[in-house]
Structure formats: C-alpha cells, structure tokens
C-alpha cells in the first residue's frame, strides 16, 4: 500500500515537472544571436530607439543605436501597413526594452522579424496568414473543397463491404 502511494507521488511529480517545463516561456535571445536563427520561431530581446514610418505605412522598430551605422545594423523588426489594426500604436515602445516573438526571416541582406500582432510583445504567436499557393483557384462561395482529397469523397458503390447488390449464388444442398 505504501509502495503504491510512493509510486503515485513519483508519477505526479514527474508529470508536474514536465508540465512546468512545457509551459515555460521561451528564453529571449539578443538581436546579434537572432541573425543566426533564420526560419526559427524565437523570442528577441531588443531596445527600441525609434519608430520609423515609411510613406507606404510600413513601420520599422529601430533597434540599433544612433551611433551604429545603418550598414552595421544586421537585424530589424518590421510592421506592415495591413497589420496596423492588429499591432496598434508603436510609439509607446520608443526608448523601451521589449521582448518580441516571431519567425526570423531574411530581409534585403539582413535578418528580421515581422510584427503582425500586438500579442507578440507578450510571447504570443504572429498573425496566421494562409499560404495563397495552397488555396489557388478556390473561393469561399464554391461548394467544392479547395484541394482534391480522395478522403473527402465517397469511394463508389462497388467498394462497400458486403454490398447487398452483389450476391454470390451458393450451390443448393
């Protein structure tokens, strides 16, 4: 009986440690380390010196100090115009240290992160963007599925096990 209790206690402790480590937030890396982690979902720790807005509405979070030449700044954080509503006002992050989660991508000779939703500042994922190549030629008004998947269609009447229309004549006794 006591051995059974000890076994359950050990099992609960192991399960608790696994759950605690699974729920732990990702450790943030510096922008210098992030340049080596292209196509990885990471958390980046950076200081925002300025917010630069382009005429087309694209906003850049300037994470390089004013003394650093633009050619020596190898990482950037970009927020596109179409994400403005989901990201919100960025000027409140000026002169602050932030943690931003996202997928590091190559961007015009440097590495960068696309800021597409405000939840990325608190460790949340970027906004989901469907791959347009997967849904090519499909609109939501159509009644057919966007891809040809044989599992979505009936397999025909002749393939049903023990079909009643296909009878076998047994010899008479």
N, CA, C and O of each residue as an XYZ file, in Angstrom:
692
protein
N       0.816     -1.188      0.000
C       0.000      0.000      0.000
C       0.865      1.260      0.000
O       0.622      2.194     -0.764
N       1.877      1.270      0.868
C       2.764      2.429      0.943
C       3.577      2.559     -0.338
O       3.868      3.670     -0.783
N       3.943      1.428     -0.929
C       4.690      1.451     -2.189
C       3.841      2.030     -3.308
O       4.349      2.747     -4.170
N       2.563      1.726     -3.299
C       1.656      2.259     -4.310
C       1.535      3.778     -4.190
O       1.519      4.482     -5.201
N       1.451      4.287     -2.954
C       1.388      5.732     -2.735
C       2.659      6.422     -3.214
O       2.596      7.486     -3.830
N       3.796      5.827     -2.936
C       5.072      6.399     -3.371
C       5.124      6.424     -4.894
O       5.610      7.391     -5.482
N       4.629      5.371     -5.534
C       4.604      5.321     -6.998
C       3.754      6.435     -7.578
O       4.150      7.092     -8.540
N       2.584      6.647     -6.991
C       1.712      7.731     -7.464
C       2.339      9.100     -7.223
O       2.224     10.002     -8.053
N       2.998      9.243     -6.087
C       3.644     10.509     -5.773
C       4.757     10.813     -6.781
O       4.878     11.944     -7.251
N       5.559      9.812     -7.106
C       6.631      9.987     -8.086
C       6.034     10.330     -9.447
O       6.548     11.212    -10.134
N       4.969      9.656     -9.846
C       4.313      9.921    -11.122
C       3.773     11.348    -11.187
O       3.915     12.016    -12.211
N       3.159     11.818    -10.112
C       2.643     13.185    -10.075
C       3.771     14.209    -10.141
O       3.635     15.242    -10.797
N       4.873     13.931     -9.472
C       5.994     14.857     -9.509
C       6.586     14.936    -10.915
O       6.926     16.021    -11.388
N       6.708     13.795    -11.579
C       7.229     13.794    -12.946
C       6.293     14.532    -13.890
O       6.743     15.317    -14.725
N       5.005     14.289    -13.765
C       4.034     14.969    -14.626
C       4.053     16.471    -14.370
O       3.954     17.256    -15.314
N       4.179     16.881    -13.122
C       4.232     18.305    -12.792
C       5.461     18.978    -13.366
O       5.381     20.107    -13.851
N       6.605     18.295    -13.317
C       7.817     18.903    -13.861
C       7.756     19.004    -15.378
O       8.256     19.970    -15.954
N       7.146     18.011    -16.035
C       7.004     18.067    -17.494
C       6.076     19.209    -17.879
O       6.377     19.962    -18.806
N       4.954     19.351    -17.181
C       4.023     20.430    -17.484
C       4.626     21.796    -17.194
O       4.375     22.750    -17.930
N       5.401     21.901    -16.154
C       6.023     23.190    -15.817
C       7.039     23.592    -16.870
O       7.131     24.766    -17.230
N       7.809     22.620    -17.371
C       8.792     22.971    -18.392
C       8.128     23.238    -19.737
O       8.638     24.036    -20.522
N       7.000     22.588    -20.019
C       6.301     22.823    -21.283
C       5.654     24.202    -21.298
O       5.567     24.826    -22.356
N       5.205     24.683    -20.166
C       4.544     25.972    -20.100
C       5.495     27.134    -19.897
O       5.064     28.287    -19.880
N       6.781     26.854    -19.744
C       7.743     27.919    -19.513
C       7.918     28.741    -20.784
O       8.005     28.180    -21.876
N       7.970     30.063    -20.652
C       8.163     30.891    -21.841
C       9.544     30.671    -22.443
O      10.489     30.279    -21.759
N       9.633     30.936    -23.753
C      10.909     30.771    -24.437
C      11.899     31.815    -23.940
O      11.529     32.954    -23.652
N      13.146     31.417    -23.846
C      14.197     32.335    -23.438
C      14.478     33.276    -24.606
O      14.634     32.827    -25.741
N      14.543     34.553    -24.339
C      14.784     35.541    -25.386
C      16.270     35.634    -25.700
O      17.114     35.533    -24.810
N      16.574     35.827    -26.975
C      17.952     35.967    -27.430
C      18.181     37.402    -27.869
O      17.233     38.147    -28.116
N      19.432     37.778    -27.963
C      19.771     39.126    -28.417
C      19.607     39.200    -29.931
O      19.486     38.175    -30.603
N      19.604     40.409    -30.456
C      19.460     40.578    -31.900
C      20.678     40.031    -32.649
O      20.549     39.579    -33.786
N      21.859     40.069    -32.022
C      23.058     39.511    -32.651
C      22.914     38.003    -32.808
O      23.271     37.453    -33.851
N      22.391     37.323    -31.781
C      22.188     35.877    -31.859
C      21.041     35.531    -32.800
O      21.062     34.479    -33.438
N      20.049     36.399    -32.893
C      18.880     36.130    -33.739
C      19.235     36.097    -35.216
O      18.557     35.422    -35.991
N      20.279     36.807    -35.626
C      20.666     36.798    -37.040
C      21.109     35.416    -37.492
O      21.076     35.119    -38.686
N      21.521     34.570    -36.563
C      21.963     33.204    -36.885
C      20.813     32.195    -36.859
O      21.019     31.025    -37.182
N      19.617     32.625    -36.483
C      18.483     31.704    -36.301
C      17.392     31.931    -37.347
O      16.214     32.023    -37.002
N      17.770     32.021    -38.603
C      16.816     32.271    -39.683
C      15.829     31.104    -39.787
O      16.211     29.939    -39.679
N      14.558     31.439    -39.997
C      13.432     30.496    -40.114
C      13.119     29.780    -38.804
O      12.519     28.705    -38.824
N      13.505     30.340    -37.690
C      13.193     29.781    -36.371
C      12.217     30.701    -35.651
O      12.283     31.922    -35.790
N      11.315     30.105    -34.882
C      10.365     30.858    -34.058
C      11.048     31.119    -32.722
O      11.248     30.202    -31.926
N      11.404     32.378    -32.484
C      12.179     32.726    -31.290
C      11.607     33.966    -30.627
O      10.725     34.636    -31.164
N      12.131     34.250    -29.456
C      11.849     35.495    -28.752
C      13.117     36.336    -28.813
O      14.205     35.869    -28.478
N      12.961     37.585    -29.246
C      14.102     38.501    -29.383
C      13.981     39.599    -28.336
O      12.919     40.201    -28.173
N      15.057     39.848    -27.643
C      15.130     40.932    -26.672
C      15.857     42.098    -27.325
O      16.976     41.943    -27.815
N      15.216     43.270    -27.333
C      15.817     44.426    -28.010
C      15.409     45.722    -27.325
O      14.406     45.776    -26.613
N      16.194     46.753    -27.550
C      15.857     48.096    -27.103
C      15.381     48.873    -28.328
O      16.066     48.894    -29.350
N      14.228     49.504    -28.235
C      13.665     50.274    -29.345
C      14.129     51.717    -29.191
O      13.747     52.407    -28.246
N      14.956     52.162    -30.129
C      15.446     53.532    -30.089
C      14.477     54.500    -30.750
O      14.317     55.636    -30.305
N      13.825     54.034    -31.828
C      12.940     54.923    -32.563
C      11.961     54.077    -33.374
O      12.203     52.895    -33.620
N      10.851     54.696    -33.786
C       9.890     54.084    -34.683
C       9.931     54.888    -35.981
O       9.665     56.089    -35.979
N      10.262     54.228    -37.078
C      10.361     54.898    -38.369
C       9.192     54.442    -39.225
O       8.989     53.246    -39.433
N       8.414     55.422    -39.728
C       7.277     55.095    -40.582
C       7.559     55.538    -42.005
O       7.918     56.690    -42.250
N       7.393     54.611    -42.944
C       7.605     54.886    -44.358
C       6.330     55.485    -44.960
O       5.261     55.359    -44.361
N       6.413     56.131    -46.125
C       5.223     56.714    -46.753
C       4.130     55.684    -47.083
O       2.950     56.032    -47.125
N       4.516     54.417    -47.318
C       3.518     53.393    -47.633
C       2.856     52.803    -46.389
O       1.996     51.931    -46.516
N       3.233     53.255    -45.187
C       2.627     52.786    -43.948
C       3.421     51.715    -43.231
O       3.070     51.337    -42.113
N       4.480     51.217    -43.844
C       5.336     50.227    -43.184
C       6.092     50.913    -42.053
O       6.636     52.004    -42.226
N       6.120     50.263    -40.899
C       6.820     50.823    -39.745
C       7.984     49.921    -39.359
O       7.857     48.697    -39.365
N       9.108     50.522    -39.028
C      10.302     49.814    -38.588
C      10.576     50.193    -37.145
O      10.529     51.370    -36.785
N      10.861     49.200    -36.323
C      11.305     49.459    -34.967
C      12.823     49.512    -35.024
O      13.479     48.490    -35.226
N      13.380     50.703    -34.846
C      14.816     50.914    -34.944
C      15.470     50.382    -33.675
O      15.335     50.970    -32.602
N      16.180     49.265    -33.806
C      16.780     48.624    -32.637
C      18.286     48.841    -32.559
O      18.943     48.343    -31.645
N      18.828     49.582    -33.517
C      20.259     49.896    -33.492
C      20.452     51.300    -32.931
O      19.682     52.214    -33.225
N      21.472     51.448    -32.136
C      21.716     52.747    -31.500
C      22.018     53.800    -32.564
O      22.443     53.457    -33.668
N      21.804     55.066    -32.248
C      22.085     56.133    -33.223
C      23.553     56.178    -33.655
O      23.855     56.675    -34.740
N      24.470     55.667    -32.827
C      25.886     55.665    -33.176
C      26.228     54.565    -34.183
O      27.269     54.630    -34.838
N      25.360     53.556    -34.313
C      25.613     52.438    -35.228
C      25.239     52.831    -36.645
O      24.142     53.334    -36.887
N      26.139     52.605    -37.571
C      25.850     52.882    -38.984
C      24.806     51.900    -39.494
O      24.724     50.765    -39.023
N      24.008     52.346    -40.461
C      22.943     51.503    -40.994
C      23.501     50.220    -41.608
O      22.857     49.173    -41.535
N      24.679     50.286    -42.205
C      25.300     49.105    -42.808
C      25.710     48.077    -41.752
O      25.847     46.893    -42.063
N      25.905     48.516    -40.516
C      26.303     47.608    -39.442
C      25.121     47.086    -38.633
O      25.311     46.303    -37.702
N      23.928     47.501    -38.966
C      22.728     47.028    -38.279
C      22.192     45.823    -39.057
O      21.675     45.979    -40.164
N      22.314     44.636    -38.485
C      22.019     43.407    -39.215
C      20.682     42.783    -38.846
O      20.385     41.681    -39.309
N      19.874     43.431    -38.042
C      18.576     42.882    -37.645
C      17.553     44.016    -37.597
O      17.879     45.145    -37.231
N      16.313     43.698    -37.970
C      15.258     44.698    -37.959
C      13.936     44.061    -37.548
O      13.755     42.849    -37.667
N      13.027     44.882    -37.069
C      11.658     44.451    -36.769
C      10.734     45.325    -37.600
O      10.789     46.552    -37.519
N       9.880     44.685    -38.403
C       9.031     45.384    -39.367
C       7.567     45.122    -39.045
O       7.192     44.006    -38.687
N       6.742     46.160    -39.175
C       5.290     46.031    -39.060
C       4.685     46.579    -40.348
O       4.875     47.748    -40.683
N       3.953     45.723    -41.071
C       3.383     46.106    -42.364
C       2.107     46.918    -42.191
O       1.450     46.852    -41.152
N       1.770     47.676    -43.211
C       0.585     48.557    -43.184
C      -0.700     47.769    -42.920
O      -1.556     48.228    -42.164
N      -0.847     46.587    -43.536
C      -2.086     45.824    -43.364
C      -2.276     45.284    -41.951
O      -3.374     44.852    -41.601
N      -1.221     45.300    -41.134
C      -1.311     44.817    -39.759
C      -1.488     45.940    -38.742
O      -1.469     45.695    -37.536
N      -1.655     47.148    -39.216
C      -1.721     48.294    -38.319
C      -2.806     48.127    -37.250
O      -2.573     48.437    -36.082
N      -3.972     47.647    -37.634
C      -5.063     47.483    -36.671
C      -4.776     46.438    -35.608
O      -5.196     46.592    -34.461
N      -4.060     45.365    -35.975
C      -3.746     44.298    -35.016
C      -2.546     44.626    -34.140
O      -2.450     44.155    -33.007
N      -1.636     45.430    -34.662
C      -0.428     45.776    -33.905
C      -0.688     46.956    -32.976
O      -0.239     46.959    -31.830
N      -1.408     47.951    -33.466
C      -1.699     49.129    -32.662
C      -0.597     50.170    -32.754
O       0.274     50.103    -33.621
N      -0.652     51.116    -31.859
C       0.306     52.224    -31.836
C       1.647     51.728    -31.302
O       1.707     51.110    -30.239
N       2.707     51.998    -32.032
C       4.036     51.530    -31.646
C       4.879     52.592    -30.958
O       5.908     52.264    -30.367
N       4.472     53.857    -31.019
C       5.294     54.916    -30.420
C       5.439     54.751    -28.909
O       6.377     55.288    -28.320
N       4.531     54.023    -28.280
C       4.647     53.811    -26.828
C       5.841     52.932    -26.462
O       6.244     52.892    -25.300
N       6.415     52.222    -27.447
C       7.571     51.361    -27.196
C       8.900     52.074    -27.414
O       9.954     51.472    -27.212
N       8.878     53.338    -27.819
C      10.110     54.103    -28.032
C      10.871     54.213    -26.707
O      10.281     54.472    -25.659
N      12.176     54.016    -26.773
C      13.083     54.053    -25.611
C      12.724     53.013    -24.553
O      12.861     53.259    -23.354
N      12.262     51.845    -25.012
C      11.922     50.750    -24.087
C      12.653     49.480    -24.508
O      12.988     49.289    -25.677
N      12.891     48.614    -23.518
C      13.367     47.266    -23.795
C      12.143     46.379    -23.982
O      11.240     46.385    -23.145
N      12.103     45.619    -25.066
C      10.950     44.778    -25.366
C      11.405     43.355    -25.668
O      12.568     43.109    -25.988
N      10.462     42.429    -25.560
C      10.631     41.042    -25.975
C       9.579     40.790    -27.038
O       8.385     40.947    -26.785
N      10.017     40.398    -28.229
C       9.111     40.175    -29.355
C       9.312     38.756    -29.860
O      10.438     38.331    -30.120
N       8.204     38.024    -29.995
C       8.270     36.658    -30.518
C       7.905     36.667    -32.002
O       7.008     37.397    -32.426
N       8.602     35.856    -32.779
C       8.294     35.735    -34.200
C       9.269     34.827    -34.906
O      10.177     34.261    -34.296
N       9.068     34.697    -36.198
C       9.935     33.864    -37.034
C      10.935     34.775    -37.732
O      10.551     35.715    -38.429
N      12.210     34.493    -37.541
C      13.271     35.288    -38.151
C      13.317     34.959    -39.642
O      13.354     33.794    -40.037
N      13.315     36.012    -40.459
C      13.321     35.854    -41.909
C      14.441     36.688    -42.516
O      14.818     37.722    -41.965
N      14.976     36.239    -43.658
C      15.943     37.094    -44.358
C      15.206     38.266    -45.007
O      14.171     38.073    -45.645
N      15.739     39.478    -44.845
C      15.103     40.691    -45.374
C      16.145     41.616    -45.973
O      16.825     42.339    -45.244
N      16.277     41.601    -47.270
C      17.134     42.536    -48.005
C      18.543     42.636    -47.413
O      19.019     43.730    -47.112
N      19.196     41.500    -47.250
C      20.573     41.495    -46.784
C      20.741     41.480    -45.278
O      21.871     41.454    -44.790
N      19.662     41.497    -44.536
C      19.749     41.378    -43.080
C      18.673     40.416    -42.606
O      17.868     39.936    -43.404
N      18.656     40.137    -41.335
C      17.618     39.286    -40.771
C      16.581     40.166    -40.106
O      16.891     41.268    -39.654
N      15.369     39.690    -40.048
C      14.328     40.495    -39.430
C      13.156     39.670    -38.966
O      13.050     38.474    -39.234
N      12.285     40.350    -38.265
C      11.101     39.746    -37.688
C       9.907     40.593    -38.106
O       9.971     41.821    -38.040
N       8.823     39.960    -38.534
C       7.617     40.699    -38.901
C       6.711     40.762    -37.681
O       6.319     39.732    -37.132
N       6.386     41.965    -37.266
C       5.480     42.192    -36.147
C       4.079     42.351    -36.731
O       3.755     43.392    -37.301
N       3.240     41.306    -36.587
C       1.918     41.321    -37.207
C       0.779     41.378    -36.201
O      -0.373     41.563    -36.594
N       1.069     41.225    -34.913
C       0.024     41.289    -33.889
C       0.645     41.745    -32.569
O       1.790     41.415    -32.262
N      -0.120     42.501    -31.801
C       0.380     43.031    -30.518
C       0.710     41.932    -29.522
O       1.529     42.142    -28.627
N       0.082     40.747    -29.661
C       0.347     39.658    -28.706
C       1.784     39.151    -28.795
O       2.241     38.451    -27.891
N       2.507     39.489    -29.866
C       3.898     39.076    -29.992
C       4.776     39.722    -28.933
O       5.838     39.190    -28.611
N       4.355     40.861    -28.381
C       5.109     41.509    -27.308
C       5.012     40.734    -25.999
O       5.862     40.892    -25.123
N       3.986     39.897    -25.857
C       3.824     39.112    -24.625
C       4.060     37.630    -24.859
O       3.590     36.802    -24.079
N       4.783     37.279    -25.927
C       5.130     35.886    -26.178
C       4.140     35.138    -27.046
O       4.295     33.933    -27.249
N       3.125     35.816    -27.565
C       2.133     35.165    -28.409
C       2.626     34.992    -29.834
O       3.632     35.582    -30.230
N       1.914     34.178    -30.602
C       2.349     33.912    -31.973
C       1.993     35.048    -32.921
O       1.125     35.866    -32.619
N       2.665     35.097    -34.067
C       2.297     36.077    -35.095
C       0.918     35.768    -35.667
O       0.368     34.691    -35.437
N       0.368     36.714    -36.407
C      -0.931     36.513    -37.039
C      -0.816     35.428    -38.098
O       0.174     35.363    -38.827
N      -1.839     34.571    -38.180
C      -1.844     33.496    -39.166
C      -2.124     34.062    -40.546
O      -3.072     34.823    -40.739
N      -1.301     33.689    -41.489
C      -1.507     34.069    -42.885
C      -1.561     32.779    -43.702
O      -0.579     32.038    -43.746
N      -2.703     32.500    -44.354
C      -2.778     31.277    -45.154
C      -1.868     31.370    -46.371
O      -1.637     32.452    -46.910
N      -1.363     30.234    -46.789
C      -0.492     30.180    -47.960
C      -1.355     30.302    -49.209
O      -2.178     29.421    -49.458
N      -1.202     31.361    -50.005
C      -2.063     31.535    -51.176
C      -1.863     30.457    -52.232
O      -2.758     30.228    -53.046
N      -0.719     29.791    -52.239
C      -0.484     28.739    -53.222
C      -1.302     27.491    -52.918
O      -1.618     26.730    -53.832
N      -1.651     27.264    -51.660
C      -2.434     26.085    -51.307
C      -3.902     26.238    -51.682
O      -4.565     25.244    -51.977
N      -4.413     27.437    -51.677
C      -5.819     27.677    -51.979
C      -5.984     28.311    -53.358
O      -6.955     29.032    -53.584
N      -5.075     28.063    -54.269
C      -5.101     28.650    -55.619
C      -6.370     28.222    -56.352
O      -6.662     27.030    -56.447
N      -7.114     29.180    -56.864
C      -8.315     28.881    -57.631
C      -9.523     28.529    -56.789
O     -10.490     27.972    -57.308
N      -9.494     28.835    -55.518
C     -10.604     28.498    -54.626
C     -11.186     29.758    -54.022
O     -10.452     30.637    -53.571
N     -12.495     29.845    -54.013
C     -13.172     30.930    -53.308
C     -14.129     30.314    -52.301
O     -14.525     29.158    -52.448
N     -14.493     31.054    -51.308
C     -15.355     30.527    -50.245
C     -16.773     30.256    -50.729
O     -17.517     29.527    -50.073
N     -17.160     30.829    -51.866
C     -18.510     30.626    -52.376
C     -18.676     29.274    -53.068
O     -19.801     28.859    -53.343
N     -17.587     28.592    -53.348
C     -17.673     27.317    -54.047
C     -18.078     26.209    -53.090
O     -17.772     26.251    -51.898
N     -18.772     25.217    -53.633
C     -19.204     24.103    -52.798
C     -18.176     22.983    -52.778
O     -18.297     22.055    -51.979
N     -17.171     23.049    -53.635
C     -16.156     22.001    -53.659
C     -15.020     22.359    -52.700
O     -14.802     23.535    -52.412
N     -14.300     21.358    -52.208
C     -13.157     21.644    -51.339
C     -12.017     22.284    -52.131
O     -11.954     22.123    -53.350
N     -11.105     23.015    -51.455
C     -10.033     23.717    -52.160
C      -8.988     22.791    -52.763
O      -8.247     23.199    -53.658
N      -8.915     21.561    -52.292
C      -7.933     20.617    -52.812
C      -8.629     19.322    -53.165
O      -9.719     19.046    -52.663
N      -8.022     18.530    -54.014
C      -8.583     17.229    -54.353
C      -8.050     16.210    -53.357
O      -6.905     15.769    -53.455
N      -8.870     15.853    -52.422
C      -8.511     14.869    -51.411
C      -9.464     13.697    -51.540
O     -10.660     13.867    -51.301
N      -8.991     12.516    -51.908
C      -9.882     11.376    -52.076
C     -10.647     11.012    -50.812
O     -11.704     10.385    -50.888
N     -10.134     11.393    -49.664
C     -10.827     11.069    -48.409
C     -12.072     11.913    -48.198
O     -12.888     11.599    -47.332
N     -12.234     12.985    -48.978
C     -13.400     13.843    -48.825
C     -14.570     13.400    -49.712
O     -15.663     13.954    -49.603
N     -14.360     12.425    -50.573
C     -15.401     11.976    -51.496
C     -15.794     10.538    -51.180
O     -15.022      9.785    -50.586
N     -17.007     10.169    -51.588
C     -17.413      8.773    -51.415
C     -16.570      7.915    -52.340
O     -16.128      8.374    -53.394
N     -16.353      6.691    -51.952
C     -15.449      5.826    -52.700
C     -16.168      4.985    -53.759
O     -15.541      4.113    -54.360
N     -17.406      5.208    -53.995
C     -18.125      4.441    -55.010
C     -18.893      3.292    -54.388
O     -18.576      2.834    -53.290
N     -19.902      2.835    -55.102
C     -20.766      1.802    -54.533
C     -20.145      0.428    -54.563
O     -20.476     -0.408    -53.722
N     -19.260      0.164    -55.496
C     -18.714     -1.173    -55.637
C     -17.695     -1.534    -54.578
O     -17.278     -2.690    -54.500
N     -17.291     -0.601    -53.777
C     -16.242     -0.862    -52.791
C     -16.776     -1.127    -51.393
O     -15.995     -1.347    -50.468
N     -18.055     -1.110    -51.228
C     -18.630     -1.308    -49.901
C     -18.555     -2.787    -49.542
O     -18.882     -3.645    -50.362
N     -18.138     -3.079    -48.350
C     -18.040     -4.458    -47.879
C     -19.435     -5.029    -47.704
O     -20.311     -4.389    -47.123
N     -19.629     -6.205    -48.197
C     -20.909     -6.924    -48.093
C     -22.032     -6.144    -48.768
O     -23.113     -5.987    -48.201
N     -21.778     -5.663    -49.960
C     -22.791     -4.936    -50.714
C     -23.929     -5.897    -51.037
O     -23.678     -7.004    -51.514
N     -25.162     -5.502    -50.790
C     -26.310     -6.396    -50.982
C     -26.625     -6.605    -52.448
O     -27.258     -7.603    -52.793
N     -26.215     -5.715    -53.317
C     -26.498     -5.879    -54.737
C     -25.578     -6.909    -55.379
O     -25.921     -7.504    -56.401
N     -24.431     -7.114    -54.790
C     -23.507     -8.109    -55.320
C     -23.694     -9.398    -54.553
O     -23.113     -9.580    -53.483
N     -24.491    -10.281    -55.085
C     -24.768    -11.545    -54.409
C     -24.011    -12.664    -55.077
O     -23.763    -12.634    -56.283
N     -23.662    -13.610    -54.320
C     -22.972    -14.804    -54.811
C     -23.949    -15.954    -54.696
O     -24.514    -16.188    -53.628
N     -24.151    -16.664    -55.774
C     -25.050    -17.812    -55.749
C     -24.325    -19.002    -55.133
O     -23.284    -19.438    -55.624
N     -24.883    -19.504    -54.077
C     -24.320    -20.660    -53.395
C     -24.950    -21.918    -53.983
O     -26.117    -21.895    -54.376
N     -24.203    -23.006    -54.049
C     -24.781    -24.247    -54.562
C     -25.880    -24.754    -53.623
O     -25.794    -24.614    -52.403
N     -26.908    -25.342    -54.222
C     -28.041    -25.849    -53.448
C     -27.621    -27.093    -52.699
O     -26.737    -27.817    -53.157
N     -28.224    -27.355    -51.572
C     -27.898    -28.512    -50.746
C     -28.687    -29.694    -51.139
O     -28.538    -30.761    -50.544
